[in-house]
Amino acid sequence: MPHIVSERFDDSREFYTGFLGFTEAMDMGRIVTFASPTNPTAQVSIVAHDDSSQMRPTITVEVGDVDAVHADAVRRGLRIVYPLSDEPWGVRRFFVVDPDGVVINVMSHR
């Protein structure tokens, strides 16, 4: 799922819901995830622009066993920039950096 940083958060929300007809799958205040009405697994997130954010993922990859993927990332010596964590919104995740410097949010639902 791609993450789009938005300087016009309310306009972006209207674009995805009003124009494209997506539904809000999750609203965390500064990040909102939208789902396609015809294919709910096709999703996009908009993130409010915030210069204070240190590590912002560009995409999210949902995996079946985030603990196993995290262990593999550690074994491979990959750069983990957000530790394996249980989040209050029901996901377990970590951020890893790919070879091109892209921050990836790797997660599973609990």
SEVEXMAR-890541 format. One record per atom (N, C-alpha, C): x, y negated, z; chain; residue in one letter; atom name. Coordinates in Angstrom, 3 decimals, padded with zeros to 6 digits. Layout:
N
<rec c1="X" c2="Y" c3="Z" mol="A" type="A" atom="CA"/>
...
***
This chain:
110
<rec c1="000.843" c2="001.157" c3="000.000" mol="A" type="M" atom="N"/>
<rec c1="000.000" c2="000.000" c3="000.000" mol="A" type="M" atom="CA"/>
<rec c1="000.898" c2="-001.233" c3="000.000" mol="A" type="M" atom="C"/>
<rec c1="000.707" c2="-002.135" c3="-000.948" mol="A" type="P" atom="N"/>
<rec c1="001.525" c2="-003.353" c3="-000.971" mol="A" type="P" atom="CA"/>
<rec c1="001.087" c2="-004.349" c3="000.098" mol="A" type="P" atom="C"/>
<rec c1="002.046" c2="-005.152" c3="000.535" mol="A" type="H" atom="N"/>
<rec c1="001.792" c2="-006.237" c3="001.474" mol="A" type="H" atom="CA"/>
<rec c1="002.087" c2="-007.543" c3="000.742" mol="A" type="H" atom="C"/>
<rec c1="001.139" c2="-008.455" c3="000.728" mol="A" type="I" atom="N"/>
<rec c1="001.302" c2="-009.737" c3="000.057" mol="A" type="I" atom="CA"/>
<rec c1="001.349" c2="-010.824" c3="001.122" mol="A" type="I" atom="C"/>
<rec c1="002.433" c2="-011.590" c3="001.135" mol="A" type="V" atom="N"/>
<rec c1="002.548" c2="-012.707" c3="002.068" mol="A" type="V" atom="CA"/>
<rec c1="001.772" c2="-013.876" c3="001.474" mol="A" type="V" atom="C"/>
<rec c1="000.847" c2="-014.413" c3="002.258" mol="A" type="S" atom="N"/>
<rec c1="-000.051" c2="-015.448" c3="001.754" mol="A" type="S" atom="CA"/>
<rec c1="000.106" c2="-016.755" c3="002.514" mol="A" type="S" atom="C"/>
<rec c1="000.317" c2="-017.828" c3="001.775" mol="A" type="E" atom="N"/>
<rec c1="000.303" c2="-019.163" c3="002.361" mol="A" type="E" atom="CA"/>
<rec c1="-001.113" c2="-019.736" c3="002.346" mol="A" type="E" atom="C"/>
<rec c1="-002.026" c2="-019.072" c3="001.650" mol="A" type="R" atom="N"/>
<rec c1="-003.431" c2="-019.498" c3="001.566" mol="A" type="R" atom="CA"/>
<rec c1="-004.303" c2="-018.313" c3="001.980" mol="A" type="R" atom="C"/>
<rec c1="-004.200" c2="-017.964" c3="003.254" mol="A" type="F" atom="N"/>
<rec c1="-004.793" c2="-016.747" c3="003.795" mol="A" type="F" atom="CA"/>
<rec c1="-006.300" c2="-016.664" c3="003.539" mol="A" type="F" atom="C"/>
<rec c1="-007.039" c2="-017.721" c3="003.853" mol="A" type="D" atom="N"/>
<rec c1="-008.497" c2="-017.695" c3="003.663" mol="A" type="D" atom="CA"/>
<rec c1="-008.871" c2="-017.573" c3="002.194" mol="A" type="D" atom="C"/>
<rec c1="-008.122" c2="-018.265" c3="001.321" mol="A" type="D" atom="N"/>
<rec c1="-008.374" c2="-018.155" c3="-000.120" mol="A" type="D" atom="CA"/>
<rec c1="-008.085" c2="-016.739" c3="-000.612" mol="A" type="D" atom="C"/>
<rec c1="-007.016" c2="-016.137" c3="-000.085" mol="A" type="S" atom="N"/>
<rec c1="-006.687" c2="-014.761" c3="-000.475" mol="A" type="S" atom="CA"/>
<rec c1="-007.765" c2="-013.795" c3="-000.014" mol="A" type="S" atom="C"/>
<rec c1="-008.266" c2="-013.987" c3="001.195" mol="A" type="R" atom="N"/>
<rec c1="-009.346" c2="-013.138" c3="001.709" mol="A" type="R" atom="CA"/>
<rec c1="-010.561" c2="-013.224" c3="000.786" mol="A" type="R" atom="C"/>
<rec c1="-010.933" c2="-014.422" c3="000.384" mol="A" type="E" atom="N"/>
<rec c1="-012.079" c2="-014.608" c3="-000.517" mol="A" type="E" atom="CA"/>
<rec c1="-011.814" c2="-013.964" c3="-001.877" mol="A" type="E" atom="C"/>
<rec c1="-010.583" c2="-014.054" c3="-002.373" mol="A" type="F" atom="N"/>
<rec c1="-010.234" c2="-013.461" c3="-003.663" mol="A" type="F" atom="CA"/>
<rec c1="-010.459" c2="-011.949" c3="-003.640" mol="A" type="F" atom="C"/>
<rec c1="-009.932" c2="-011.282" c3="-002.599" mol="A" type="Y" atom="N"/>
<rec c1="-010.032" c2="-009.818" c3="-002.552" mol="A" type="Y" atom="CA"/>
<rec c1="-011.440" c2="-009.330" c3="-002.236" mol="A" type="Y" atom="C"/>
<rec c1="-012.179" c2="-010.066" c3="-001.404" mol="A" type="T" atom="N"/>
<rec c1="-013.545" c2="-009.633" c3="-001.084" mol="A" type="T" atom="CA"/>
<rec c1="-014.559" c2="-010.174" c3="-002.079" mol="A" type="T" atom="C"/>
<rec c1="-014.502" c2="-011.465" c3="-002.355" mol="A" type="G" atom="N"/>
<rec c1="-015.491" c2="-012.094" c3="-003.228" mol="A" type="G" atom="CA"/>
<rec c1="-015.309" c2="-011.762" c3="-004.691" mol="A" type="G" atom="C"/>
<rec c1="-014.082" c2="-011.914" c3="-005.185" mol="A" type="F" atom="N"/>
<rec c1="-013.823" c2="-011.688" c3="-006.609" mol="A" type="F" atom="CA"/>
<rec c1="-013.658" c2="-010.205" c3="-006.939" mol="A" type="F" atom="C"/>
<rec c1="-012.802" c2="-009.495" c3="-006.213" mol="A" type="L" atom="N"/>
<rec c1="-012.537" c2="-008.085" c3="-006.524" mol="A" type="L" atom="CA"/>
<rec c1="-013.513" c2="-007.127" c3="-005.858" mol="A" type="L" atom="C"/>
<rec c1="-014.262" c2="-007.596" c3="-004.877" mol="A" type="G" atom="N"/>
<rec c1="-015.253" c2="-006.745" c3="-004.226" mol="A" type="G" atom="CA"/>
<rec c1="-014.686" c2="-005.750" c3="-003.234" mol="A" type="G" atom="C"/>
<rec c1="-013.450" c2="-005.957" c3="-002.791" mol="A" type="F" atom="N"/>
<rec c1="-012.853" c2="-005.070" c3="-001.795" mol="A" type="F" atom="CA"/>
<rec c1="-013.547" c2="-005.279" c3="-000.453" mol="A" type="F" atom="C"/>
<rec c1="-013.485" c2="-004.267" c3="000.406" mol="A" type="T" atom="N"/>
<rec c1="-014.023" c2="-004.384" c3="001.758" mol="A" type="T" atom="CA"/>
<rec c1="-012.864" c2="-004.509" c3="002.735" mol="A" type="T" atom="C"/>
<rec c1="-013.111" c2="-005.145" c3="003.864" mol="A" type="E" atom="N"/>
<rec c1="-012.079" c2="-005.255" c3="004.890" mol="A" type="E" atom="CA"/>
<rec c1="-011.998" c2="-003.938" c3="005.652" mol="A" type="E" atom="C"/>
<rec c1="-010.857" c2="-003.277" c3="005.540" mol="A" type="A" atom="N"/>
<rec c1="-010.644" c2="-002.009" c3="006.234" mol="A" type="A" atom="CA"/>
<rec c1="-010.059" c2="-002.233" c3="007.625" mol="A" type="A" atom="C"/>
<rec c1="-009.305" c2="-003.332" c3="007.787" mol="A" type="M" atom="N"/>
<rec c1="-008.682" c2="-003.639" c3="009.070" mol="A" type="M" atom="CA"/>
<rec c1="-008.418" c2="-005.135" c3="009.124" mol="A" type="M" atom="C"/>
<rec c1="-008.702" c2="-005.753" c3="010.248" mol="A" type="D" atom="N"/>
<rec c1="-008.430" c2="-007.178" c3="010.449" mol="A" type="D" atom="CA"/>
<rec c1="-007.699" c2="-007.345" c3="011.773" mol="A" type="D" atom="C"/>
<rec c1="-006.406" c2="-007.657" c3="011.678" mol="A" type="M" atom="N"/>
<rec c1="-005.584" c2="-007.838" c3="012.875" mol="A" type="M" atom="CA"/>
<rec c1="-005.280" c2="-009.318" c3="013.112" mol="A" type="M" atom="C"/>
<rec c1="-006.021" c2="-010.197" c3="012.473" mol="A" type="G" atom="N"/>
<rec c1="-005.789" c2="-011.624" c3="012.636" mol="A" type="G" atom="CA"/>
<rec c1="-004.843" c2="-012.167" c3="011.593" mol="A" type="G" atom="C"/>
<rec c1="-003.547" c2="-011.903" c3="011.725" mol="A" type="R" atom="N"/>
<rec c1="-002.575" c2="-012.410" c3="010.754" mol="A" type="R" atom="CA"/>
<rec c1="-002.310" c2="-011.437" c3="009.607" mol="A" type="R" atom="C"/>
<rec c1="-002.888" c2="-010.242" c3="009.689" mol="A" type="I" atom="N"/>
<rec c1="-002.807" c2="-009.274" c3="008.594" mol="A" type="I" atom="CA"/>
<rec c1="-004.184" c2="-008.635" c3="008.418" mol="A" type="I" atom="C"/>
<rec c1="-004.630" c2="-008.603" c3="007.169" mol="A" type="V" atom="N"/>
<rec c1="-005.916" c2="-007.992" c3="006.839" mol="A" type="V" atom="CA"/>
<rec c1="-005.681" c2="-006.991" c3="005.718" mol="A" type="V" atom="C"/>
<rec c1="-006.245" c2="-005.793" c3="005.866" mol="A" type="T" atom="N"/>
<rec c1="-006.142" c2="-004.759" c3="004.842" mol="A" type="T" atom="CA"/>
<rec c1="-007.485" c2="-004.624" c3="004.154" mol="A" type="T" atom="C"/>
<rec c1="-007.444" c2="-004.606" c3="002.831" mol="A" type="F" atom="N"/>
<rec c1="-008.640" c2="-004.481" c3="002.010" mol="A" type="F" atom="CA"/>
<rec c1="-008.613" c2="-003.149" c3="001.275" mol="A" type="F" atom="C"/>
<rec c1="-009.786" c2="-002.540" c3="001.120" mol="A" type="A" atom="N"/>
<rec c1="-009.907" c2="-001.257" c3="000.426" mol="A" type="A" atom="CA"/>
<rec c1="-010.811" c2="-001.416" c3="-000.784" mol="A" type="A" atom="C"/>
<rec c1="-010.462" c2="-000.718" c3="-001.849" mol="A" type="S" atom="N"/>
<rec c1="-011.288" c2="-000.697" c3="-003.051" mol="A" type="S" atom="CA"/>
<rec c1="-012.616" c2="-000.025" c3="-002.734" mol="A" type="S" atom="C"/>
<rec c1="-013.738" c2="-000.587" c3="-003.210" mol="A" type="P" atom="N"/>
<rec c1="-015.032" c2="000.037" c3="-002.932" mol="A" type="P" atom="CA"/>
<rec c1="-015.221" c2="001.371" c3="-003.653" mol="A" type="P" atom="C"/>
<rec c1="-014.521" c2="001.580" c3="-004.757" mol="A" type="T" atom="N"/>
<rec c1="-014.676" c2="002.823" c3="-005.510" mol="A" type="T" atom="CA"/>
<rec c1="-013.613" c2="003.859" c3="-005.170" mol="A" type="T" atom="C"/>
<rec c1="-012.502" c2="003.417" c3="-004.574" mol="A" type="N" atom="N"/>
<rec c1="-011.417" c2="004.316" c3="-004.190" mol="A" type="N" atom="CA"/>
<rec c1="-010.813" c2="003.790" c3="-002.891" mol="A" type="N" atom="C"/>
<rec c1="-011.411" c2="004.116" c3="-001.739" mol="A" type="P" atom="N"/>
<rec c1="-011.005" c2="003.518" c3="-000.470" mol="A" type="P" atom="CA"/>
<rec c1="-009.544" c2="003.731" c3="-000.080" mol="A" type="P" atom="C"/>
<rec c1="-008.873" c2="004.707" c3="-000.691" mol="A" type="T" atom="N"/>
<rec c1="-007.454" c2="004.875" c3="-000.376" mol="A" type="T" atom="CA"/>
<rec c1="-006.580" c2="003.898" c3="-001.153" mol="A" type="T" atom="C"/>
<rec c1="-007.145" c2="003.222" c3="-002.144" mol="A" type="A" atom="N"/>
<rec c1="-006.427" c2="002.153" c3="-002.846" mol="A" type="A" atom="CA"/>
<rec c1="-006.593" c2="000.888" c3="-002.014" mol="A" type="A" atom="C"/>
<rec c1="-005.516" c2="000.466" c3="-001.380" mol="A" type="Q" atom="N"/>
<rec c1="-005.594" c2="-000.646" c3="-000.443" mol="A" type="Q" atom="CA"/>
<rec c1="-004.491" c2="-001.664" c3="-000.695" mol="A" type="Q" atom="C"/>
<rec c1="-004.721" c2="-002.870" c3="-000.211" mol="A" type="V" atom="N"/>
<rec c1="-003.737" c2="-003.950" c3="-000.245" mol="A" type="V" atom="CA"/>
<rec c1="-003.886" c2="-004.733" c3="001.055" mol="A" type="V" atom="C"/>
<rec c1="-002.762" c2="-005.200" c3="001.577" mol="A" type="S" atom="N"/>
<rec c1="-002.799" c2="-006.021" c3="002.787" mol="A" type="S" atom="CA"/>
<rec c1="-002.295" c2="-007.412" c3="002.466" mol="A" type="S" atom="C"/>
<rec c1="-002.941" c2="-008.413" c3="003.070" mol="A" type="I" atom="N"/>
<rec c1="-002.388" c2="-009.763" c3="003.005" mol="A" type="I" atom="CA"/>
<rec c1="-001.907" c2="-010.112" c3="004.405" mol="A" type="I" atom="C"/>
<rec c1="-000.775" c2="-010.774" c3="004.442" mol="A" type="V" atom="N"/>
<rec c1="-000.133" c2="-011.144" c3="005.694" mol="A" type="V" atom="CA"/>
<rec c1="000.006" c2="-012.659" c3="005.700" mol="A" type="V" atom="C"/>
<rec c1="-000.429" c2="-013.294" c3="006.774" mol="A" type="A" atom="N"/>
<rec c1="-000.286" c2="-014.744" c3="006.884" mol="A" type="A" atom="CA"/>
<rec c1="001.192" c2="-015.115" c3="006.863" mol="A" type="A" atom="C"/>
<rec c1="001.527" c2="-016.121" c3="006.066" mol="A" type="H" atom="N"/>
<rec c1="002.905" c2="-016.592" c3="005.980" mol="A" type="H" atom="CA"/>
<rec c1="003.351" c2="-017.064" c3="007.357" mol="A" type="H" atom="C"/>
<rec c1="004.517" c2="-016.612" c3="007.776" mol="A" type="D" atom="N"/>
<rec c1="005.042" c2="-016.964" c3="009.090" mol="A" type="D" atom="CA"/>
<rec c1="006.555" c2="-016.907" c3="009.007" mol="A" type="D" atom="C"/>
<rec c1="007.201" c2="-018.064" c3="009.009" mol="A" type="D" atom="N"/>
<rec c1="008.657" c2="-018.110" c3="008.877" mol="A" type="D" atom="CA"/>
<rec c1="009.380" c2="-017.466" c3="010.049" mol="A" type="D" atom="C"/>
<rec c1="008.688" c2="-017.254" c3="011.175" mol="A" type="S" atom="N"/>
<rec c1="009.350" c2="-016.670" c3="012.335" mol="A" type="S" atom="CA"/>
<rec c1="009.439" c2="-015.147" c3="012.265" mol="A" type="S" atom="C"/>
<rec c1="008.745" c2="-014.532" c3="011.302" mol="A" type="S" atom="N"/>
<rec c1="008.799" c2="-013.069" c3="011.176" mol="A" type="S" atom="CA"/>
<rec c1="010.205" c2="-012.644" c3="010.775" mol="A" type="S" atom="C"/>
<rec c1="010.786" c2="-011.721" c3="011.526" mol="A" type="Q" atom="N"/>
<rec c1="012.139" c2="-011.273" c3="011.229" mol="A" type="Q" atom="CA"/>
<rec c1="012.148" c2="-010.188" c3="010.158" mol="A" type="Q" atom="C"/>
<rec c1="011.387" c2="-009.152" c3="010.360" mol="A" type="M" atom="N"/>
<rec c1="011.341" c2="-008.040" c3="009.415" mol="A" type="M" atom="CA"/>
<rec c1="009.900" c2="-007.825" c3="008.996" mol="A" type="M" atom="C"/>
<rec c1="009.619" c2="-008.073" c3="007.751" mol="A" type="R" atom="N"/>
<rec c1="008.265" c2="-007.902" c3="007.244" mol="A" type="R" atom="CA"/>
<rec c1="008.301" c2="-006.822" c3="006.167" mol="A" type="R" atom="C"/>
<rec c1="007.527" c2="-005.744" c3="006.336" mol="A" type="P" atom="N"/>
<rec c1="007.522" c2="-004.712" c3="005.297" mol="A" type="P" atom="CA"/>
<rec c1="006.886" c2="-005.220" c3="004.011" mol="A" type="P" atom="C"/>
<rec c1="007.385" c2="-004.695" c3="002.904" mol="A" type="T" atom="N"/>
<rec c1="006.839" c2="-005.015" c3="001.592" mol="A" type="T" atom="CA"/>
<rec c1="005.735" c2="-004.040" c3="001.225" mol="A" type="T" atom="C"/>
<rec c1="005.892" c2="-002.785" c3="001.642" mol="A" type="I" atom="N"/>
<rec c1="004.869" c2="-001.769" c3="001.383" mol="A" type="I" atom="CA"/>
<rec c1="004.721" c2="-000.870" c3="002.606" mol="A" type="I" atom="C"/>
<rec c1="003.589" c2="-000.188" c3="002.654" mol="A" type="T" atom="N"/>
<rec c1="003.346" c2="000.837" c3="003.664" mol="A" type="T" atom="CA"/>
<rec c1="003.219" c2="002.173" c3="002.964" mol="A" type="T" atom="C"/>
<rec c1="003.873" c2="003.183" c3="003.524" mol="A" type="V" atom="N"/>
<rec c1="003.762" c2="004.544" c3="003.019" mol="A" type="V" atom="CA"/>
<rec c1="003.189" c2="005.392" c3="004.149" mol="A" type="V" atom="C"/>
<rec c1="002.024" c2="006.005" c3="003.896" mol="A" type="E" atom="N"/>
<rec c1="001.417" c2="006.876" c3="004.896" mol="A" type="E" atom="CA"/>
<rec c1="001.905" c2="008.296" c3="004.666" mol="A" type="E" atom="C"/>
<rec c1="002.388" c2="008.931" c3="005.745" mol="A" type="V" atom="N"/>
<rec c1="002.921" c2="010.291" c3="005.670" mol="A" type="V" atom="CA"/>
<rec c1="002.147" c2="011.185" c3="006.630" mol="A" type="V" atom="C"/>
<rec c1="002.259" c2="012.478" c3="006.429" mol="A" type="G" atom="N"/>
<rec c1="001.555" c2="013.430" c3="007.282" mol="A" type="G" atom="CA"/>
<rec c1="002.156" c2="013.554" c3="008.667" mol="A" type="G" atom="C"/>
<rec c1="003.485" c2="013.490" c3="008.771" mol="A" type="D" atom="N"/>
<rec c1="004.176" c2="013.676" c3="010.047" mol="A" type="D" atom="CA"/>
<rec c1="005.264" c2="012.617" c3="010.178" mol="A" type="D" atom="C"/>
<rec c1="004.913" c2="011.476" c3="010.750" mol="A" type="V" atom="N"/>
<rec c1="005.856" c2="010.365" c3="010.846" mol="A" type="V" atom="CA"/>
<rec c1="007.052" c2="010.716" c3="011.725" mol="A" type="V" atom="C"/>
<rec c1="006.862" c2="011.581" c3="012.720" mol="A" type="D" atom="N"/>
<rec c1="007.986" c2="011.975" c3="013.572" mol="A" type="D" atom="CA"/>
<rec c1="009.040" c2="012.739" c3="012.774" mol="A" type="D" atom="C"/>
<rec c1="008.605" c2="013.639" c3="011.909" mol="A" type="A" atom="N"/>
<rec c1="009.541" c2="014.406" c3="011.077" mol="A" type="A" atom="CA"/>
<rec c1="010.257" c2="013.496" c3="010.083" mol="A" type="A" atom="C"/>
<rec c1="009.527" c2="012.552" c3="009.500" mol="A" type="V" atom="N"/>
<rec c1="010.143" c2="011.626" c3="008.540" mol="A" type="V" atom="CA"/>
<rec c1="011.137" c2="010.722" c3="009.262" mol="A" type="V" atom="C"/>
<rec c1="010.795" c2="010.278" c3="010.456" mol="A" type="H" atom="N"/>
<rec c1="011.716" c2="009.457" c3="011.249" mol="A" type="H" atom="CA"/>
<rec c1="012.987" c2="010.248" c3="011.576" mol="A" type="H" atom="C"/>
<rec c1="012.827" c2="011.495" c3="011.997" mol="A" type="A" atom="N"/>
<rec c1="013.989" c2="012.335" c3="012.305" mol="A" type="A" atom="CA"/>
<rec c1="014.876" c2="012.502" c3="011.076" mol="A" type="A" atom="C"/>
<rec c1="014.272" c2="012.663" c3="009.911" mol="A" type="D" atom="N"/>
<rec c1="015.036" c2="012.791" c3="008.672" mol="A" type="D" atom="CA"/>
<rec c1="015.771" c2="011.486" c3="008.354" mol="A" type="D" atom="C"/>
<rec c1="015.112" c2="010.341" c3="008.578" mol="A" type="A" atom="N"/>
<rec c1="015.759" c2="009.044" c3="008.341" mol="A" type="A" atom="CA"/>
<rec c1="016.978" c2="008.881" c3="009.245" mol="A" type="A" atom="C"/>
<rec c1="016.840" c2="009.269" c3="010.507" mol="A" type="V" atom="N"/>
<rec c1="017.959" c2="009.200" c3="011.450" mol="A" type="V" atom="CA"/>
<rec c1="019.077" c2="010.134" c3="010.999" mol="A" type="V" atom="C"/>
<rec c1="018.724" c2="011.361" c3="010.615" mol="A" type="R" atom="N"/>
<rec c1="019.715" c2="012.345" c3="010.163" mol="A" type="R" atom="CA"/>
<rec c1="020.491" c2="011.827" c3="008.958" mol="A" type="R" atom="C"/>
<rec c1="019.810" c2="011.123" c3="008.072" mol="A" type="R" atom="N"/>
<rec c1="020.446" c2="010.587" c3="006.865" mol="A" type="R" atom="CA"/>
<rec c1="021.223" c2="009.294" c3="007.121" mol="A" type="R" atom="C"/>
<rec c1="021.091" c2="008.749" c3="008.317" mol="A" type="G" atom="N"/>
<rec c1="021.788" c2="007.507" c3="008.641" mol="A" type="G" atom="CA"/>
<rec c1="021.163" c2="006.275" c3="008.014" mol="A" type="G" atom="C"/>
<rec c1="019.865" c2="006.346" c3="007.722" mol="A" type="L" atom="N"/>
<rec c1="019.186" c2="005.196" c3="007.129" mol="A" type="L" atom="CA"/>
<rec c1="019.019" c2="004.086" c3="008.162" mol="A" type="L" atom="C"/>
<rec c1="018.921" c2="002.880" c3="007.683" mol="A" type="R" atom="N"/>
<rec c1="018.794" c2="001.712" c3="008.562" mol="A" type="R" atom="CA"/>
<rec c1="017.344" c2="001.545" c3="009.017" mol="A" type="R" atom="C"/>
<rec c1="017.105" c2="001.772" c3="010.283" mol="A" type="I" atom="N"/>
<rec c1="015.775" c2="001.610" c3="010.873" mol="A" type="I" atom="CA"/>
<rec c1="015.757" c2="000.251" c3="011.566" mol="A" type="I" atom="C"/>
<rec c1="014.803" c2="-000.607" c3="011.158" mol="A" type="V" atom="N"/>
<rec c1="014.772" c2="-001.973" c3="011.680" mol="A" type="V" atom="CA"/>
<rec c1="013.587" c2="-002.229" c3="012.609" mol="A" type="V" atom="C"/>
<rec c1="012.724" c2="-001.237" c3="012.774" mol="A" type="Y" atom="N"/>
<rec c1="011.637" c2="-001.291" c3="013.757" mol="A" type="Y" atom="CA"/>
<rec c1="011.493" c2="000.125" c3="014.278" mol="A" type="Y" atom="C"/>
<rec c1="011.616" c2="000.324" c3="015.581" mol="A" type="P" atom="N"/>
<rec c1="011.656" c2="001.685" c3="016.120" mol="A" type="P" atom="CA"/>
<rec c1="010.327" c2="002.418" c3="015.985" mol="A" type="P" atom="C"/>
<rec c1="010.398" c2="003.721" c3="016.046" mol="A" type="L" atom="N"/>
<rec c1="009.202" c2="004.562" c3="016.038" mol="A" type="L" atom="CA"/>
<rec c1="008.325" c2="004.146" c3="017.210" mol="A" type="L" atom="C"/>
<rec c1="007.101" c2="003.731" c3="016.905" mol="A" type="S" atom="N"/>
<rec c1="006.225" c2="003.145" c3="017.930" mol="A" type="S" atom="CA"/>
<rec c1="004.783" c2="003.566" c3="017.727" mol="A" type="S" atom="C"/>
<rec c1="004.075" c2="003.701" c3="018.838" mol="A" type="D" atom="N"/>
<rec c1="002.624" c2="003.888" c3="018.810" mol="A" type="D" atom="CA"/>
<rec c1="001.988" c2="002.513" c3="018.931" mol="A" type="D" atom="C"/>
<rec c1="001.189" c2="002.137" c3="017.935" mol="A" type="E" atom="N"/>
<rec c1="000.568" c2="000.818" c3="017.920" mol="A" type="E" atom="CA"/>
<rec c1="-000.854" c2="000.896" c3="018.471" mol="A" type="E" atom="C"/>
<rec c1="-001.336" c2="-000.188" c3="019.076" mol="A" type="P" atom="N"/>
<rec c1="-002.666" c2="-000.169" c3="019.687" mol="A" type="P" atom="CA"/>
<rec c1="-003.806" c2="000.029" c3="018.698" mol="A" type="P" atom="C"/>
<rec c1="-003.555" c2="-000.167" c3="017.401" mol="A" type="W" atom="N"/>
<rec c1="-004.616" c2="000.011" c3="016.403" mol="A" type="W" atom="CA"/>
<rec c1="-004.661" c2="001.418" c3="015.830" mol="A" type="W" atom="C"/>
<rec c1="-003.942" c2="002.357" c3="016.471" mol="A" type="G" atom="N"/>
<rec c1="-004.111" c2="003.767" c3="016.139" mol="A" type="G" atom="CA"/>
<rec c1="-003.152" c2="004.349" c3="015.125" mol="A" type="G" atom="C"/>
<rec c1="-002.002" c2="003.715" c3="014.944" mol="A" type="V" atom="N"/>
<rec c1="-001.002" c2="004.288" c3="014.051" mol="A" type="V" atom="CA"/>
<rec c1="000.304" c2="004.478" c3="014.811" mol="A" type="V" atom="C"/>
<rec c1="001.106" c2="005.399" c3="014.308" mol="A" type="R" atom="N"/>
<rec c1="002.478" c2="005.610" c3="014.779" mol="A" type="R" atom="CA"/>
<rec c1="003.347" c2="005.278" c3="013.582" mol="A" type="R" atom="C"/>
<rec c1="004.363" c2="004.424" c3="013.771" mol="A" type="R" atom="N"/>
<rec c1="005.119" c2="003.949" c3="012.614" mol="A" type="R" atom="CA"/>
<rec c1="006.535" c2="003.535" c3="012.970" mol="A" type="R" atom="C"/>
<rec c1="007.330" c2="003.346" c3="011.904" mol="A" type="F" atom="N"/>
<rec c1="008.645" c2="002.734" c3="012.006" mol="A" type="F" atom="CA"/>
<rec c1="008.928" c2="002.039" c3="010.686" mol="A" type="F" atom="C"/>
<rec c1="009.887" c2="001.105" c3="010.699" mol="A" type="F" atom="N"/>
<rec c1="010.303" c2="000.423" c3="009.475" mol="A" type="F" atom="CA"/>
<rec c1="011.701" c2="000.909" c3="009.121" mol="A" type="F" atom="C"/>
<rec c1="011.892" c2="001.215" c3="007.843" mol="A" type="V" atom="N"/>
<rec c1="013.190" c2="001.637" c3="007.334" mol="A" type="V" atom="CA"/>
<rec c1="013.512" c2="000.774" c3="006.113" mol="A" type="V" atom="C"/>
<rec c1="014.799" c2="000.561" c3="005.870" mol="A" type="V" atom="N"/>
<rec c1="015.232" c2="-000.255" c3="004.741" mol="A" type="V" atom="CA"/>
<rec c1="015.699" c2="000.663" c3="003.624" mol="A" type="V" atom="C"/>
<rec c1="015.181" c2="000.440" c3="002.407" mol="A" type="D" atom="N"/>
<rec c1="015.595" c2="001.261" c3="001.263" mol="A" type="D" atom="CA"/>
<rec c1="016.933" c2="000.757" c3="000.719" mol="A" type="D" atom="C"/>
<rec c1="017.534" c2="001.456" c3="-000.256" mol="A" type="P" atom="N"/>
<rec c1="018.849" c2="001.062" c3="-000.762" mol="A" type="P" atom="CA"/>
<rec c1="018.915" c2="-000.346" c3="-001.355" mol="A" type="P" atom="C"/>
<rec c1="017.766" c2="-000.914" c3="-001.753" mol="A" type="D" atom="N"/>
<rec c1="017.748" c2="-002.267" c3="-002.314" mol="A" type="D" atom="CA"/>
<rec c1="017.406" c2="-003.331" c3="-001.282" mol="A" type="D" atom="C"/>
<rec c1="017.290" c2="-002.939" c3="-000.013" mol="A" type="G" atom="N"/>
<rec c1="016.998" c2="-003.897" c3="001.039" mol="A" type="G" atom="CA"/>
<rec c1="015.522" c2="-004.150" c3="001.288" mol="A" type="G" atom="C"/>
<rec c1="014.655" c2="-003.339" c3="000.679" mol="A" type="V" atom="N"/>
<rec c1="013.211" c2="-003.479" c3="000.859" mol="A" type="V" atom="CA"/>
<rec c1="012.803" c2="-002.791" c3="002.161" mol="A" type="V" atom="C"/>
<rec c1="012.059" c2="-003.504" c3="002.998" mol="A" type="V" atom="N"/>
<rec c1="011.594" c2="-002.945" c3="004.266" mol="A" type="V" atom="CA"/>
<rec c1="010.304" c2="-002.169" c3="004.019" mol="A" type="V" atom="C"/>
<rec c1="010.309" c2="-000.891" c3="004.417" mol="A" type="I" atom="N"/>
<rec c1="009.175" c2="000.012" c3="004.219" mol="A" type="I" atom="CA"/>
<rec c1="008.576" c2="000.357" c3="005.583" mol="A" type="I" atom="C"/>
<rec c1="007.267" c2="000.198" c3="005.712" mol="A" type="N" atom="N"/>
<rec c1="006.525" c2="000.613" c3="006.904" mol="A" type="N" atom="CA"/>
<rec c1="006.099" c2="002.060" c3="006.666" mol="A" type="N" atom="C"/>
<rec c1="006.670" c2="002.994" c3="007.421" mol="A" type="V" atom="N"/>
<rec c1="006.331" c2="004.415" c3="007.295" mol="A" type="V" atom="CA"/>
<rec c1="005.423" c2="004.751" c3="008.474" mol="A" type="V" atom="C"/>
<rec c1="004.211" c2="005.269" c3="008.193" mol="A" type="M" atom="N"/>
<rec c1="003.242" c2="005.454" c3="009.270" mol="A" type="M" atom="CA"/>
<rec c1="002.352" c2="006.665" c3="009.082" mol="A" type="M" atom="C"/>
<rec c1="001.762" c2="007.078" c3="010.211" mol="A" type="S" atom="N"/>
<rec c1="000.710" c2="008.101" c3="010.250" mol="A" type="S" atom="CA"/>
<rec c1="-000.370" c2="007.596" c3="011.187" mol="A" type="S" atom="C"/>
<rec c1="-001.607" c2="007.977" c3="010.905" mol="A" type="H" atom="N"/>
<rec c1="-002.694" c2="007.690" c3="011.845" mol="A" type="H" atom="CA"/>
<rec c1="-002.622" c2="008.703" c3="012.972" mol="A" type="H" atom="C"/>
<rec c1="-002.924" c2="008.265" c3="014.191" mol="A" type="R" atom="N"/>
<rec c1="-002.896" c2="009.169" c3="015.344" mol="A" type="R" atom="CA"/>
<rec c1="-004.221" c2="009.859" c3="015.473" mol="A" type="R" atom="C"/>
***
